[in-house]
Amino acid sequence: MTASAITPPTDPPPFSSGRPKNRLSRYTNLLAKSACFLSALLALSVLFLILSFILYRGIGGLSLNLFTKLPGPVGAPIGMENCILGTLILIAISSAIGVPVGMLCGIYLAEYSRGGFFAHTVRLLVDVIAGTPSIVVGVLGYELIVVPSGHFSGWAGGAALAFLMCPIVARTTEDMLRLVPRAYREGSIGVGASTSQTLFRVVLPAARSGIITGLMLAIARVAGETAPLLFTALGNDQLVLNPNQPFPSLTLQIFKYATSAEDQWRQQAWAGMLVLVSIIVLLSAAVRYTTRRPLRAR
C-alpha cells in the first residue's frame, strides 16, 4: 500500500464549534441559579415581613407583668405567666410521647421493613395521619381521653399534640436514614458490629442533623396548635402545674384575647404571639447549638 492511499485522519472539530452549546449551558445554569435565589429570597422576605409585623404589634405589650402576672380583668395588670409555663409543659409532654414513637416507627420503616404489605400500610397510615386536620385530632382526644376520664387535663392535651407530632417525626426519620449510604452499614457490619450497634453508632449519628430538623419542625407545629387543646386541655386562668387538671396554654389565651373587643386584651394577644414565636426560635437555636459539635469517638 502506497503512502498516497493512506487516508489522513480526520481532524477533530475546532473548539469554537462547541462554544454556542457551552454558552447556552452557562446561560441555562445562570437562569436556574437566579430562579432558585429569587425563590429563596421571596420566601425569606415573606417570613421577615410576618416576623416584623408580629414584633411591631407585640413589642408594645411586652413588660415584666407579662411574665410575672396571671390573666385578669380589663384595666388591671395582666400577664401570661401560667400560659407560658403551660405551653412549655405541654411541649415536654407531647415530645416525651411523640418523639420516641415517631422515631421508632421511622427506624422500622427505614431499617427493618422489607417493603411488604405491612410496611406499605404503616407508611400509608402515617401519611394519612400527617394530613389529618388538627380539629379532628382534638375531637378524637375528647372522645377517647376526656370523656372516659371525666375531665379536661394537660395529659389529654399533650397526647393530642403527640398524635400530630408522630407522623412528622416518623417520615423525617425514615427519609433521613434512607439517605445514609449503604456503605456505612456494610463497613460497620464488616468489622464485626451488630445491627443494633450499626444503627445507634453509625447510621443515626450520620442522619442526626436531618432528624433534628424534623423534630424541631414537629415541635414548632404542635407549639402553635389551638384546636386540639380546645377539646382536651380547655385552658385555665390559674397557675397550674398538675397536668391532671384543665391546663393553660399560650395559644388558647391568645385565641381568647384576640377575639375580644377590649384593646388591652388584643394588645396582650400580640405580645403572646411574639413570646410564642420567640420560644420556638430559642428552642431551635438551643438544639442546633448543642448538636452542631461532632460526635466523639466511642
C-alpha positions as CSV (number, residue, x, y, z in Angstrom):
1,M,0.0,0.0,0.0
2,T,1.4,3.3,-1.1
3,A,1.6,6.3,1.2
4,S,-0.9,8.2,-1.1
5,A,-3.5,5.5,-0.5
6,I,-3.5,6.1,3.2
7,T,-6.4,8.2,4.3
8,P,-5.3,11.0,6.5
9,P,-7.0,11.1,9.9
10,T,-9.9,13.4,10.2
11,D,-9.1,16.4,12.3
12,P,-11.4,16.9,15.4
13,P,-13.9,19.7,15.1
14,P,-12.5,23.0,16.2
15,F,-13.0,24.1,19.8
16,S,-15.0,27.1,18.6
17,S,-17.8,24.8,17.3
18,G,-18.7,23.9,20.9
19,R,-18.9,27.4,22.2
20,P,-22.6,28.1,21.3
21,K,-23.6,25.0,23.2
22,N,-21.4,25.8,26.2
23,R,-22.7,29.3,26.2
24,L,-26.3,28.1,26.2
25,S,-25.4,25.7,29.1
26,R,-23.9,28.6,31.1
27,Y,-27.0,30.8,30.4
28,T,-29.3,28.0,31.4
29,N,-27.3,27.3,34.6
30,L,-27.3,31.0,35.4
31,L,-31.1,31.2,34.9
32,A,-31.7,28.2,37.1
33,K,-29.5,29.7,39.9
34,S,-31.2,33.0,39.6
35,A,-34.6,31.4,39.9
36,C,-33.6,29.5,43.0
37,F,-32.1,32.5,44.6
38,L,-35.1,34.7,43.9
39,S,-37.4,31.9,45.2
40,A,-35.4,31.7,48.4
41,L,-35.3,35.5,48.7
42,L,-39.1,35.6,48.3
43,A,-39.7,33.0,51.0
44,L,-37.3,34.8,53.4
45,S,-39.0,38.1,52.6
46,V,-42.4,36.8,53.5
47,L,-41.1,35.3,56.7
48,F,-39.3,38.5,57.5
49,L,-42.5,40.6,56.9
50,I,-44.5,38.3,59.2
51,L,-42.0,38.3,62.0
52,S,-41.5,42.1,61.6
53,F,-45.3,42.7,61.9
54,I,-45.6,40.5,64.9
55,L,-42.7,42.3,66.5
56,Y,-44.2,45.7,65.6
57,R,-47.6,44.9,67.1
58,G,-46.4,42.8,70.1
59,I,-43.4,44.7,71.4
60,G,-45.7,47.3,72.9
61,G,-47.3,44.7,75.2
62,L,-44.1,43.3,76.5
63,S,-43.5,44.1,80.1
64,L,-42.5,42.4,83.3
65,N,-46.2,41.8,84.1
66,L,-46.5,39.6,81.1
67,F,-44.1,37.0,82.7
68,T,-45.0,37.5,86.4
69,K,-48.8,38.1,86.4
70,L,-51.8,35.9,85.7
71,P,-54.6,36.7,83.3
72,G,-57.1,39.1,84.9
73,P,-59.9,41.6,84.3
74,V,-59.6,44.5,81.9
75,G,-57.8,47.5,83.4
76,A,-55.8,45.5,85.9
77,P,-52.1,44.5,85.3
78,I,-52.4,41.2,83.5
79,G,-49.9,38.7,82.2
80,M,-49.5,35.2,80.9
81,E,-47.1,33.5,83.3
82,N,-49.3,30.4,83.7
83,C,-49.8,30.2,79.9
84,I,-46.0,30.4,79.1
85,L,-45.3,27.6,81.7
86,G,-48.2,25.6,80.5
87,T,-47.0,25.7,76.9
88,L,-43.6,24.6,77.8
89,I,-45.0,21.7,79.9
90,L,-47.4,20.7,77.0
91,I,-44.4,20.7,74.6
92,A,-42.5,18.5,77.0
93,I,-45.4,16.0,77.4
94,S,-46.0,15.8,73.7
95,S,-42.3,15.4,72.9
96,A,-41.9,12.7,75.5
97,I,-44.7,10.7,73.8
98,G,-44.4,11.6,70.2
99,V,-40.6,11.7,69.6
100,P,-39.8,8.1,70.7
101,V,-42.9,6.6,69.0
102,G,-42.2,8.6,65.8
103,M,-38.5,7.8,65.7
104,L,-39.1,4.1,66.3
105,C,-41.7,4.0,63.6
106,G,-39.3,5.7,61.2
107,I,-36.4,3.4,62.1
108,Y,-38.6,0.4,61.5
109,L,-39.7,1.6,58.0
110,A,-36.2,2.5,57.0
111,E,-34.1,-0.3,58.5
112,Y,-36.2,-3.3,59.3
113,S,-39.1,-3.4,56.9
114,R,-38.7,-5.3,53.7
115,G,-41.3,-3.4,51.7
116,G,-44.1,-5.9,52.4
117,F,-47.8,-5.2,52.8
118,F,-47.5,-4.3,56.5
119,A,-44.8,-1.7,55.8
120,H,-46.7,-0.1,53.0
121,T,-49.8,0.0,55.2
122,V,-47.9,1.7,58.0
123,R,-46.4,4.2,55.6
124,L,-49.9,5.0,54.2
125,L,-51.3,5.4,57.7
126,V,-48.5,7.8,58.7
127,D,-49.2,9.9,55.6
128,V,-52.9,10.0,56.3
129,I,-52.4,11.0,59.9
130,A,-50.0,13.7,58.9
131,G,-52.7,15.3,56.7
132,T,-55.5,14.9,59.3
133,P,-56.9,18.3,60.4
134,S,-56.0,19.2,63.9
135,I,-59.5,19.8,65.0
136,V,-60.3,16.2,64.1
137,V,-57.5,15.2,66.4
138,G,-59.0,17.4,69.1
139,V,-62.4,15.7,68.8
140,L,-60.8,12.3,68.9
141,G,-58.8,13.3,72.0
142,Y,-62.0,14.5,73.7
143,E,-63.9,11.2,73.0
144,L,-61.0,8.9,73.8
145,I,-59.4,10.6,76.8
146,V,-61.5,13.4,78.2
147,V,-64.9,11.6,78.2
148,P,-63.6,8.3,79.8
149,S,-61.6,10.3,82.4
150,G,-64.4,12.7,83.1
151,H,-62.4,15.9,83.0
152,F,-60.2,18.0,80.8
153,S,-56.5,17.7,81.5
154,G,-53.0,18.6,80.4
155,W,-52.3,14.9,79.7
156,A,-55.1,14.8,77.2
157,G,-53.7,18.0,75.5
158,G,-50.2,16.5,75.4
159,A,-51.5,13.2,74.0
160,A,-53.4,15.1,71.2
161,L,-50.3,17.1,70.3
162,A,-48.2,14.0,70.3
163,F,-50.6,12.4,67.9
164,L,-49.9,15.3,65.5
165,M,-46.1,15.1,66.1
166,C,-45.7,11.4,65.5
167,P,-46.1,11.3,61.7
168,I,-43.8,14.2,61.1
169,V,-41.1,12.6,63.2
170,A,-41.6,9.2,61.6
171,R,-41.4,10.4,58.0
172,T,-38.4,12.6,58.7
173,T,-36.6,9.8,60.4
174,E,-37.3,7.4,57.6
175,D,-36.2,9.8,54.9
176,M,-33.0,10.8,56.6
177,L,-32.0,7.2,57.4
178,R,-32.5,6.2,53.8
179,L,-30.1,9.0,52.7
180,V,-27.3,7.4,54.7
181,P,-25.1,5.5,52.2
182,R,-25.3,1.7,52.4
183,A,-21.5,1.6,52.6
184,Y,-21.7,2.9,56.1
185,R,-23.8,-0.1,57.2
186,E,-21.7,-2.6,55.3
187,G,-18.4,-1.2,56.7
188,S,-19.7,-1.3,60.2
189,I,-21.0,-4.9,59.9
190,G,-17.8,-5.9,58.2
191,V,-15.7,-5.0,61.2
192,G,-17.9,-7.1,63.5
193,A,-20.6,-4.7,64.7
194,S,-24.1,-6.0,65.3
195,T,-27.2,-4.5,63.5
196,S,-28.2,-2.5,66.6
197,Q,-24.6,-1.2,67.1
198,T,-24.5,-0.1,63.5
199,L,-27.8,1.6,63.8
200,F,-27.1,3.6,67.0
201,R,-23.3,4.3,66.5
202,V,-23.1,4.8,62.7
203,V,-26.5,5.3,60.9
204,L,-28.3,7.5,63.4
205,P,-25.3,9.8,64.1
206,A,-24.8,10.2,60.3
207,A,-28.5,11.3,59.9
208,R,-28.6,13.3,63.1
209,S,-28.8,16.7,61.5
210,G,-31.8,15.9,59.3
211,I,-33.6,14.1,62.1
212,I,-33.2,17.0,64.5
213,T,-34.5,19.4,61.8
214,G,-37.6,17.2,61.6
215,L,-38.0,17.2,65.4
216,M,-37.9,21.0,65.5
217,L,-40.5,21.2,62.7
218,A,-42.8,18.9,64.7
219,I,-42.3,20.8,67.9
220,A,-42.9,24.1,66.1
221,R,-46.2,22.8,64.7
222,V,-47.6,21.5,68.0
223,A,-46.5,24.6,69.9
224,G,-48.8,26.7,67.7
225,E,-51.8,24.4,67.7
226,T,-55.0,25.6,69.3
227,A,-57.9,23.4,68.1
228,P,-56.8,20.2,69.8
229,L,-56.3,22.0,73.1
230,L,-59.8,23.5,73.0
231,F,-61.2,19.9,73.3
232,T,-58.7,18.4,75.6
233,A,-56.8,20.9,77.8
234,L,-59.6,23.5,77.8
235,G,-57.4,26.2,79.4
236,N,-57.0,27.7,82.8
237,D,-56.5,31.2,84.1
238,Q,-54.7,30.0,87.2
239,L,-51.1,28.9,87.6
240,V,-51.5,25.1,87.3
241,L,-48.5,22.7,87.1
242,N,-50.5,19.5,87.6
243,P,-51.5,18.0,84.2
244,N,-54.4,16.2,85.8
245,Q,-56.4,19.5,85.7
246,P,-57.6,21.8,82.9
247,F,-54.4,23.2,81.7
248,P,-53.3,26.7,80.4
249,S,-51.8,27.2,77.1
250,L,-50.4,30.3,75.3
251,T,-52.3,29.6,72.1
252,L,-55.6,29.3,74.0
253,Q,-55.0,32.5,75.8
254,I,-54.0,34.2,72.5
255,F,-57.3,33.0,70.9
256,K,-59.3,34.3,73.9
257,Y,-57.6,37.7,73.8
258,A,-57.5,38.1,70.0
259,T,-61.3,37.6,69.7
260,S,-62.0,40.1,72.5
261,A,-63.4,43.6,71.9
262,E,-61.0,45.1,74.5
263,D,-57.9,46.9,73.2
264,Q,-55.9,45.8,76.2
265,W,-56.6,42.1,75.7
266,R,-55.9,42.4,71.9
267,Q,-52.5,44.0,72.7
268,Q,-51.8,41.1,75.1
269,A,-52.6,38.7,72.3
270,W,-50.0,40.2,70.0
271,A,-47.5,40.1,72.9
272,G,-48.3,36.5,73.4
273,M,-47.7,35.8,69.7
274,L,-44.3,37.4,70.0
275,V,-43.5,35.3,73.1
276,L,-44.6,32.1,71.3
277,V,-42.5,32.7,68.3
278,S,-39.5,33.6,70.5
279,I,-39.9,30.3,72.4
280,I,-39.8,28.3,69.1
281,V,-36.8,30.3,67.9
282,L,-34.9,29.9,71.1
283,L,-35.7,26.1,71.3
284,S,-34.5,25.7,67.7
285,A,-31.3,27.7,68.3
286,A,-30.5,25.8,71.5
287,V,-30.9,22.4,69.9
288,R,-28.8,23.5,66.9
289,Y,-26.1,24.8,69.1
290,T,-25.9,21.7,71.3
291,T,-25.9,19.3,68.4
292,R,-23.6,21.0,65.9
293,R,-20.5,19.7,67.6
294,P,-19.1,16.5,66.1
295,L,-19.7,13.2,67.9
296,R,-16.9,11.9,70.0
297,A,-15.4,8.5,69.0
298,R,-16.7,5.7,71.2
